[in-house]
Amino acid sequence: MNERPIDLSSLPSYRQPRRSLLSARKFALMASVVAGLGVAVYGFSPSPGPAGIFSSPAHAQVNNEVRKVERPIGFADIVERVKPSVISVKVNISEKLAKDDSSNNEDSPFQPGSPMERFFRRFGGPDGLPPGLRGGPRGGGRALTGQGSGFFISPDGYAVTNNHVVDGADKVEVTTDDGKTFTAKVIGTDARTDIALIKVEGGSNFPFAKLSEGKPRIGDWVLAVGNPFGLGGTVTAGIVSASGRDIGSGPYDDFIQIDAPVNKGNSGGPAFNTEGEVMGVNTAIYSPSGGSVGIAFAIPATTVNNVVAQLKDKGTVSRGWIGVQIQPVTSDIADSLGLKKAEGALVAEPQANGPAAKAGIES
């Protein structure tokens, strides 16, 4: 640290008296005190070398942590390892089915009136098909095509993609990273989580990705690999922006928000962490314009793992349910029921023949 010389002559009321031995000694004493304060406050050591005696352990630890998170400088090694497991998914849908689906939104994961409902109507179905009608120009007997992404989860050809990519497909084809094309069979789908399990036929020993068992932290690096706009094998990078996002898509909202560029065609593709594990499956973006604005949503790997296990075992997903309509206990309700505190839930009505009704639960 360079100390700024103090020019006392610049002060308005300063007059230069004759220097005396006493004043010189006082000045020397003051200078030594000021210098001591400067060292005590700043802990500055102008000479390079090991940490000085004035360096705090906490400060040194922060510096070490900063040096750790500077890596990776690039993602080439990770991409080289995981990219072969990613596939492009192409589907054919009969035009009649596409027309029927255009007026039926029961499979939409977004509830009516939610902020994402309009978005889903625009981008729902296999990416690449026009909005509203899941197909192209009307004509007799034409097969309409759409596309998406996916990734292998086992060497025997099981792969994960989005339900809205393969829903209603007459034919599913996948193209691997090395350009080979295979026919795939839909093993099972789950519209509520927008997950589908497919299996490639006629191949073996496929490179596959591992689903992460951990929970991503906000700020973690993320790599999105997929098939945007049919370009195939495209890699984008970003970070985890948020977790536990509720976008109004249904009762199982728990999305990871990432800012890696994700576009139409990325649906069903993986979002990798820096360990090369799949942290989530890209399923939706929020975009007023239709392109990426840095707000994408991925289904957590833990959810995918649970759903895929059931789809592989029996082709469907079974979920427990209680069978009651409940409402929170407000202060007014607590007073009317003579409760000491306004807490808990009140059974408004058990569903007929539901588990709660059979167990004797009453409103």
Secondary structure, 3 states (H helix, E strand, C coil): CCCCCCCHHHCCCCCCCCCCHHHHHHHHHHHHHHHHHHHHHHCCCCCCCCCCCCCCHHHHHHHHHHHHHCCCCCCHHHHHHHHHHEEEEEEEEEHHHHHHHHCCCCCCCCCCCCCCHHHHHHHCCCECCCCCCCCCCCCCCCEEEEEEEEEECCCCCEEEECHHHHCCCCEEEEECCCCCEEEEEEEEEECCCCEEEEEECCCCCCCCCCECCCCCCCCCEEEEEECHHHCCCEEEEEEEEEEEECCCCCCCCCEEEECCCCCCCCCCCEEECCCCCEEEEEEEECCCCCCCCCCEEEEEHHHHHHHHHHHHHHCCCCCCCCCEEEEECCHHHHHHHCCCCCCCEEEEEECCCCHHHHCCCCC
